[in-house]
C-alpha cells in the first residue's frame, strides 16, 4: 500500500512540475523547438547565429521574442542565453529567449526532411 501511495504522489508531483513549466512560458511561445540550446555566437557582419554548434543564417526579417516582450530585435540577444528556434531550412526567422532554468517536457522536435 505504501509503494502504491508513493507512486501516486510521485506521478502527481511530476504532472504538476510539467504543468507549471508549461505555464512559465508566454502563450505566444511554441510548444516545441527544432533547435534548443545556448546561443554561442552572434555574427551580425555575416548574418549568422550559432546555437549549440549549429549554424543558422539570420533572416533579414528576424523576430526575437522574450518572456517579457513578444516582439523585439536581435539586439535583445546575448551570447550565453538559452534560446529556441524553428528554422526554415538553415534560416532563423524567429528566436525565442528561454528562462535560464527552462527544461523542455520532451526533446526538441525532429527537423522535417
Backbone bond lengths (Angstrom), bond angles and torsions (degrees), N, CA, C in turn:
res aa  C-N    CA-C-N  psi(-1)  N-CA   C-N-CA  omega(-1)  CA-C   N-CA-C  phi
1 X - - - 1.449 - - 1.537 111.01 -
2 X 1.359 116.21 -40.06 1.463 119.87 -179.67 1.528 110.65 -65.61
3 X 1.330 117.50 -38.36 1.461 120.67 178.86 1.523 110.64 -64.82
4 X 1.329 116.62 -40.22 1.462 121.69 179.45 1.525 109.90 -64.05
5 X 1.336 116.84 -44.57 1.461 121.62 179.70 1.529 110.45 -64.40
6 X 1.324 117.43 -42.12 1.458 121.49 177.79 1.532 110.78 -61.92
7 X 1.331 116.63 -40.61 1.465 121.41 177.40 1.527 110.36 -61.17
8 X 1.317 117.60 -45.97 1.475 121.87 -179.15 1.531 110.03 -62.26
9 X 1.323 116.92 -45.54 1.463 120.15 -179.25 1.527 110.68 -63.98
10 X 1.312 116.84 -42.39 1.465 120.75 178.55 1.525 111.06 -62.70
11 X 1.318 116.99 -44.71 1.471 121.09 179.76 1.527 111.04 -62.56
12 X 1.317 117.46 -43.78 1.467 120.58 179.20 1.526 111.16 -64.78
13 X 1.323 116.97 -40.70 1.466 120.80 178.09 1.522 110.84 -61.09
14 X 1.333 116.20 -43.82 1.459 121.03 179.09 1.526 110.86 -61.15
15 X 1.315 117.57 -42.39 1.466 120.76 179.54 1.519 110.42 -65.32
16 X 1.320 118.30 -39.37 1.458 120.86 179.40 1.523 111.38 -66.76
17 X 1.318 117.11 -39.78 1.463 120.44 177.63 1.520 110.19 -61.47
18 X 1.327 117.43 -46.51 1.465 120.70 179.25 1.515 111.51 -62.95
19 X 1.338 117.27 -40.28 1.458 120.96 -179.68 1.518 110.56 -65.63
20 X 1.339 117.11 -46.41 1.454 119.03 -178.87 1.528 111.20 -65.20
21 X 1.307 117.22 -34.57 1.464 121.39 178.09 1.515 110.06 -64.94
22 X 1.329 117.19 -44.78 1.460 120.54 179.96 1.516 110.41 -63.61
23 X 1.333 117.19 -36.27 1.455 120.61 -179.17 1.522 111.97 -73.72
24 X 1.341 117.34 -17.00 1.456 119.31 -177.22 1.531 112.01 -74.07
25 X 1.310 117.93 -18.21 1.462 121.32 177.37 1.522 109.65 -95.64
26 X 1.321 116.77 143.10 1.469 119.79 177.66 1.535 111.35 -62.49
27 X 1.303 115.63 158.49 1.466 122.01 -178.79 1.523 112.03 -62.97
28 X 1.327 118.49 -24.21 1.472 120.75 -178.73 1.528 112.27 -81.46
29 X 1.318 118.99 1.23 1.463 122.06 174.57 1.524 109.19 -86.65
30 X 1.341 118.14 145.05 1.470 119.78 177.80 1.526 110.59 -72.73
31 X 1.325 115.73 163.98 1.467 121.31 179.54 1.522 112.51 -72.88
32 X 1.324 117.39 -26.40 1.469 121.53 -177.94 1.518 109.07 -149.47
33 X 1.331 115.38 163.41 1.458 121.97 -179.30 1.525 109.78 -128.16
34 X 1.318 116.39 142.90 1.460 120.63 173.86 1.522 110.30 -74.35
35 X 1.319 115.94 -34.12 1.462 122.33 178.52 1.524 107.36 -125.29
36 X 1.317 115.82 127.63 1.454 121.43 -179.63 1.517 108.03 -141.01
37 X 1.322 117.07 125.81 1.451 118.41 179.30 1.512 112.65 169.27
38 X 1.314 114.40 -166.64 1.461 122.20 -178.09 1.528 109.45 -85.33
39 X 1.308 115.20 132.24 1.468 121.01 175.52 1.521 107.25 -74.58
40 X 1.316 115.54 109.36 1.462 121.15 -174.44 1.525 113.52 -90.74
41 X 1.333 115.68 -30.27 1.469 118.62 -174.97 1.517 110.16 -154.76
42 X 1.320 115.09 141.15 1.460 122.90 172.35 1.526 105.92 -124.21
43 X 1.307 116.42 115.28 1.463 121.10 -179.02 1.529 107.27 -118.95
44 X 1.337 115.35 90.54 1.464 119.93 -178.92 1.523 112.41 -67.36
45 X 1.316 116.48 -31.59 1.460 120.50 -178.63 1.531 111.15 -62.48
46 X 1.336 116.68 -39.91 1.460 121.37 -179.76 1.533 112.80 -104.90
47 X 1.330 117.07 7.14 1.468 123.45 178.88 1.534 112.33 54.42
48 X 1.333 115.25 53.51 1.462 121.11 -176.91 1.524 110.60 -132.26
49 X 1.325 115.38 140.28 1.462 123.39 169.19 1.518 107.47 -117.92
50 X 1.326 117.09 144.16 1.460 121.70 173.42 1.524 107.15 -118.72
51 X 1.329 115.60 119.26 1.468 122.21 177.31 1.518 106.96 -121.65
52 X 1.330 116.21 116.21 1.475 121.36 -178.05 1.528 112.12 46.64
53 X 1.298 116.55 53.09 1.470 123.49 178.36 1.524 113.91 67.87
54 X 1.314 118.36 7.42 1.464 120.73 178.06 1.526 109.19 -102.55
55 X 1.315 115.76 123.86 1.462 122.07 -179.58 1.527 109.62 -84.93
56 X 1.331 115.51 127.83 1.459 121.26 174.80 1.519 108.69 -125.78
57 X 1.307 116.28 134.51 1.458 121.22 174.74 1.522 108.43 -78.22
58 X 1.320 115.66 137.26 1.460 120.98 179.96 1.517 109.16 -80.98
59 X 1.309 116.33 122.91 1.458 121.75 176.49 1.525 109.22 -66.70
60 X 1.313 116.62 149.20 1.469 120.33 179.58 1.524 111.69 -66.20
61 X 1.314 117.10 -18.35 1.468 120.87 178.17 1.534 110.90 -119.89
62 X 1.352 116.27 42.80 1.456 122.49 179.96 1.521 111.14 -59.10
63 X 1.331 115.87 132.28 1.464 122.14 174.20 1.519 107.44 -109.66
64 X 1.308 115.80 138.05 1.462 121.59 177.07 1.523 107.56 -119.68
65 X 1.333 115.76 131.57 1.459 121.18 176.67 1.521 109.21 -118.99
66 X 1.305 115.88 139.51 1.455 122.03 175.34 1.528 107.64 -121.08
67 X 1.323 117.88 165.21 1.462 118.33 177.85 1.530 113.60 -58.88
68 X 1.326 117.18 -22.42 1.470 120.31 -178.92 1.522 114.34 -103.93
69 X 1.338 116.11 -11.74 1.461 119.28 -174.62 1.524 109.12 -141.67
70 X 1.309 116.42 115.90 1.466 120.93 -176.95 1.524 112.54 -63.51
71 X 1.308 116.63 -35.72 1.464 119.45 -176.87 1.524 109.80 -142.00
72 X 1.323 114.57 116.13 1.454 120.51 176.62 1.526 107.79 -138.98
73 X 1.302 117.58 -169.32 1.465 120.75 -175.27 1.526 111.05 -108.29
74 X 1.314 114.93 176.33 1.462 121.61 178.99 1.528 111.51 -61.03
75 X 1.313 116.81 -20.33 1.467 120.65 179.18 1.529 112.16 -64.40
76 X 1.315 117.86 -17.16 1.471 121.21 178.04 1.524 111.68 -77.54
77 X 1.327 116.88 -15.15 1.463 120.71 -177.36 1.525 111.49 -83.99
78 X 1.337 114.62 141.77 1.461 122.32 176.15 1.520 108.34 -135.20
79 X 1.310 116.71 144.12 1.460 118.75 175.21 1.524 108.34 -60.94
80 X 1.333 114.63 146.19 1.458 120.61 -177.81 1.522 113.62 94.25
81 X 1.331 117.18 -13.22 1.467 120.58 178.54 1.523 109.91 -72.01
82 X 1.321 115.96 148.23 1.453 121.57 170.83 1.521 106.95 -86.32
83 X 1.333 116.31 125.23 1.466 120.81 -175.56 1.525 110.69 -135.37
84 X 1.307 115.07 160.02 1.455 122.16 173.56 1.517 108.85 -127.39
85 X 1.329 115.71 152.72 1.462 120.71 179.37 1.520 109.43 -151.27
86 X 1.307 115.51 152.30 1.460 123.25 172.76 1.528 106.64 -126.68
87 X 1.335 116.00 78.71 1.466 119.84 -173.49 1.525 113.38 -68.32
88 X 1.320 113.83 154.21 1.461 121.79 170.55 1.516 105.65 -96.05
89 X 1.312 116.76 99.66 1.465 120.44 -174.20 1.517 109.06 67.49
90 X 1.331 116.16 -117.66 1.463 120.06 178.94 1.528 111.97 -104.60
91 X 1.334 117.26 7.88 1.464 121.14 -177.74 1.521 111.46 -104.67
92 X 1.329 115.50 130.34 1.458 122.01 175.24 1.521 108.76 -90.13
93 X 1.336 115.55 114.59 1.464 120.91 177.12 1.518 111.54 -93.29
94 X 1.355 115.71 -27.65 1.456 120.69 -179.56 1.524 109.36 -148.81
95 X 1.318 114.86 140.44 1.461 123.18 177.60 1.528 107.20 -124.24
96 X 1.309 116.33 134.71 1.457 121.87 176.27 1.519 108.65 -111.75
97 X 1.318 117.41 123.01 1.455 122.26 175.52 1.517 107.67 -80.01
98 X 1.325 116.11 130.15 1.459 121.43 -176.51 1.527 110.56 -108.08
99 X 1.340 116.34 151.99 1.470 118.86 176.26 1.528 110.02 -59.52
100 X 1.319 116.04 148.22 1.465 121.97 -176.70 1.528 112.38 -54.77
101 X 1.314 118.14 -36.83 1.465 121.44 -176.68 1.529 113.19 -95.20
102 X 1.319 117.12 12.11 1.469 120.65 -178.55 1.524 111.10 -62.73
103 X 1.321 114.91 134.40 1.466 121.66 173.32 1.519 106.98 -132.01
104 X 1.315 117.26 123.71 1.463 119.60 -178.11 1.519 111.31 -66.46
105 X 1.329 115.89 148.48 1.466 120.85 176.29 1.505 110.90 -68.09
106 X 1.313 115.38 -24.12 1.469 121.37 179.91 1.513 108.05 -145.23
107 X 1.285 116.69 170.88 1.460 119.01 176.21 1.509 109.64 -66.29
108 X 1.303 115.75 168.18 1.457 119.13 177.99 1.519 109.68 -62.01
109 X 1.318 115.52 151.06 1.463 118.60 -178.65 1.524 109.38 -73.99
110 X 1.321 116.22 151.25 1.467 118.68 -178.12 1.528 111.23 -67.86
111 X 1.299 114.70 150.28 1.468 120.37 177.84 1.520 108.23 -78.31
112 X 1.342 117.02 125.64 1.471 119.57 178.84 1.527 110.59 -62.47
113 X 1.321 116.04 142.95 1.468 120.46 179.08 1.510 111.46 -102.28
